[in-house]
Amino acid sequence: MQRFYMHVHNGFGSVLDEEGLMLLDIDAAVRCAIDNIRSIVGEEARSGCVDLRG
């Protein structure tokens, strides 16, 4: 297992992942990152403010 950090950068600034996640490998980290960004974009879409500058 390895620790991966899921930092988020967009037009408003950055949110650094201070804890990280223990995941099996880079493929698991990529899947996790995609799931997380889909969740963030979904929340932004529901609020009517999608930031595509990040």
WOWORA-V330175 format. One record per residue. N is the residue number from 1. RES is the residue in one small letter. SS is DSSP state (H for helix, E for strand, - for the rest). Layout:
BEGIN
n=N res=RES ss=SS
n=N res=RES ss=SS
END
This chain:
BEGIN
n=1 res=m ss=-
n=2 res=q ss=E
n=3 res=r ss=E
n=4 res=f ss=E
n=5 res=y ss=-
n=6 res=m ss=-
n=7 res=h ss=-
n=8 res=v ss=E
n=9 res=h ss=E
n=10 res=n ss=E
n=11 res=g ss=-
n=12 res=f ss=-
n=13 res=g ss=E
n=14 res=s ss=E
n=15 res=v ss=E
n=16 res=l ss=-
n=17 res=d ss=-
n=18 res=e ss=-
n=19 res=e ss=-
n=20 res=g ss=-
n=21 res=l ss=E
n=22 res=m ss=E
n=23 res=l ss=E
n=24 res=l ss=-
n=25 res=d ss=-
n=26 res=i ss=H
n=27 res=d ss=H
n=28 res=a ss=H
n=29 res=a ss=H
n=30 res=v ss=H
n=31 res=r ss=H
n=32 res=c ss=H
n=33 res=a ss=H
n=34 res=i ss=H
n=35 res=d ss=H
n=36 res=n ss=H
n=37 res=i ss=H
n=38 res=r ss=H
n=39 res=s ss=H
n=40 res=i ss=H
n=41 res=v ss=H
n=42 res=g ss=H
n=43 res=e ss=H
n=44 res=e ss=H
n=45 res=a ss=H
n=46 res=r ss=H
n=47 res=s ss=H
n=48 res=g ss=-
n=49 res=c ss=-
n=50 res=v ss=-
n=51 res=d ss=-
n=52 res=l ss=-
n=53 res=r ss=-
n=54 res=g ss=-
END
